Amino acid sequence: MANAEVEGRPGVAAPPDSPYAIELKGISKAFGPVQANRDINISVPKGTIHGIIGENGAGKSTLMSILYGFYRADSGEIFINGRLTAIPDSQSAIRAGIGMVFQHFKLVQNFTVLENVILGVEDGPMLRTSLAKARAELERLSRDYELDVDPDALIEDLSVGHQQRVEILKALYRQAEILILDEPTGVLTPAEADHLFRILKGLKEQGKTIVLITHKLREIMEATDNVSVMRRGTMVDTVKTAATSAEQLAELMVGRKVLLEVSKGPAHPGEVVLSVENLQVRDEHGVDRLKGVSFEIRAGEILGIAGVAGNGQSELLAVLGGMLEPGNRASGRVVLEGGQIALQGRGADGQSRRRAGIAHVPEDRQHFGLILDFTAWENVAFGYYNEPEYQKNALFMDNDALRDDTRRKMEKFDVRPPDCWLPAKSFSGGNQQKIVVAREIEQNPDLLLVGQPTRGVDIGAIEFIHKQIVALRDAGKAILLVSVELDEILSLSDRIAVMFDGRIMGFRDPEATNEAELGLLMAGIAGNGEAA
Amino acid sequence: MDRLPRWADVVLVPLVSLLLAAIISALVILSIGEDPWAALKVMVEGSLMTGLGWGYTLYYTTSFIFTGLAVTLAFHAGLFNIGGEGQVQLGGLGVALACLYIPWPHWSLALVGATLGAAAFGAAWAAIPAWLQAKRGSHIVITTIMFNYIAASLLVYLLVDVLRPQGEQSPATARFPATTVLPRLNEVPGLNLIFTDKVLVNVTFFLALAMAVAVWALLWRTRLGYQIRAFGKSESAARYAGINPTWIIMVAMLMSGALAGMMSVNNTMGEAQKLLANSAAGAGFIGIAVALMGRNHPFGVVLAAFLFGFLFQGGAELGLWTKIPIEMRIVVQGLVILFTGALDMMVRMILIRLFAPFRRVKPGTA
């Protein structure tokens, strides 16, 4: 380690004149042949909210991991408060006053908030003193920053938004002056996201510096003072947020003009493809997840289901997609193309659904839609391994045919890199989703179920996936779209149903409604004009 | 993110692990006042330098291939079958019944019959834990361990009270008829030029190799294998795809049990010519180490089984020709398992560090 570098603890004798909380100079990092960061320079002024935006795989997370000591840069220097600082591990980062809130929270589910906050920074072998000290400190922090978390609540009982606040509390308790948030709103409802931004503004007013990593343009425009744009491992530009626009940022990110609005013609609905009557689902604890849902979808129509996550949308997709968790009970009547389909037991599995002409892009592609350790071509067979075109004879699968088919789909859906031997986990989120979407749409289903089609997907891929969904609609197929992104629902749907607490609160015409009205319905405040 | 080149991952990591295990073993031998170099010479000479030694080594290898494949197949379905020990013993029962109660005209037919019997009994013994796992969620690790004990007790009962011939003192079945004696490799035309002495390894060796190829083809070339691997990687995704979990658990465990059971063709039919108590003699557990070291790939299992065959035979030689007790082979095996299995990541991390300077960036390939 170079002599000039000081590990952590910059506050001790930091030159007070440095206007920058973080300065990175010439940071480069490669993983094998992939250059994740190339000669990155960035300066984050103290007491500002600084956005870092870029598509998935642009190198944002790598850069922040270097700053937090998970990776060591191959070259380059890090200055914290004007002081050259070595950050070989996350302990040094914490000592340097850096706190990180990860996309996937690192909380112990069956510990209380208080226990999670002191975890790893206990004062001694006995917990009592640490807990008492932490309790006082937590109360002060909650009061100062509008964090509003019960210190004695168990993590597993908290909403996702509250869990995130616990992560922020953890960082603040460790005296973080610089707070890095990685894709913080990916799991939040619009209201929770707004609250988060209020908290961040409060922190800024107290002099903290905040780095916000995201690929959502709207958040950048709303919350940040400055924004740095990354593309393919390089820093493209840093601009004042007030002096730019979403369109300009999108162009910087992708490197070409991007259509932020979905262009689609009017729908030409045909025959009823799917009719759902009084669908109910009760989970293994006896809680009703769906409380009698009824709707119809016609050929050539996209029905969008809006709603805050956890109001029954997942169960709706699970029943229709034949992947209801064991222990859940479903009842009601679902008719597909004139034939009633089983909701439970035999004939209600994923294979039966696919045979019946239902394809399903699941909400959670990493958990359901893909086997991450499988290669791309193995994933293209996933769910469709029984298709005759993939069989060589009665005994063996035709893996060559499958690989050819995969190459064709990867080309058509612009999956990058177009290497069918790469495991699914090596693709970026957007490309993973393209593999799933390609697999499901290319089966030419009568009904496509789509859950959160663009969650964790970069802008370029969002545009592409939206186009494919509209193209399938225009080919006369029925589409059920579930999304927590209101923008997506509003721009893609031909009709909108809003779900709250296992019920459909109402149907709306996307042309004749707005976010405010949908927001009220999503919060369970019934509108008028119920229709089914 | 940082990764090793594939050849280093497949070849170098196990070799370095082995080397470390050998070094520690040498230190252990030194500490009991013996010469490790002399010990290694005895092991190699006794297991690899003579036709007779090869015969023993390959005989053990055959047994370990079966049990290693059994663990491997179940592992790909996400199931840890440590019931090989019991399944081997029940397989032995199948072999014994087939050999004793069916009059076979020729050894080749007897081999087919005994193999089927061994597979059926081994599979049946695995079926119960599999059913409990699939339907009741009883953890397969716990139940298969318990079934090892039940198998041992059952076999003692059967051998003492039911199958033991009148007048015999030891708990074993009667000797199998002469038409069921399997040819040793020194009796196989062509191979008798290599194996000039009467050796232990018999034609079951080829059955073991065939099974390795069959398991490979099953896992990576068939729909069933595809479903087994998918289920093993992600149960939730398997539910999404419509893969029936009960079916996969049952089929994978039945095949796993059948493979373990087939080991009895090698020892009970090929060597002992009667069913003895504790016929598995630890091979079921060694199968776990073999699968671990073979990276759960059938061809890796064959290589790992050979290594363990060598250790087993070499260890026996130690007991014969040196003052080093035969138990030393358990120490050596333990160290090999420790380094190739448990400490695998440690060796990998060291190698990744060593390789890092050679895997510098090619510019402009981001």
Interface residues (C-beta under 8 A of the other chain):
Chain A: A30 F31 G32 P33 V34 Q35 A36 R38 D74 R232 G233 G321 G322 M323 E325 D349 G350 Q351 S352 R353 R354 H360 P362 H367 F368 G369 L370 I371 L372 D373 F374 E378 A381 F382 G383 Y385 N386 Q391 L395 F396 M397 N399
Chain B: M1 D2 R3 A217 R221 T222 R223 Y226 Q227 R229 A230 K233 S234 S236 A237 R239 Y240 A241 G242 I243 N244 R359 R360 V361 K362 P363 G364 T365 A366
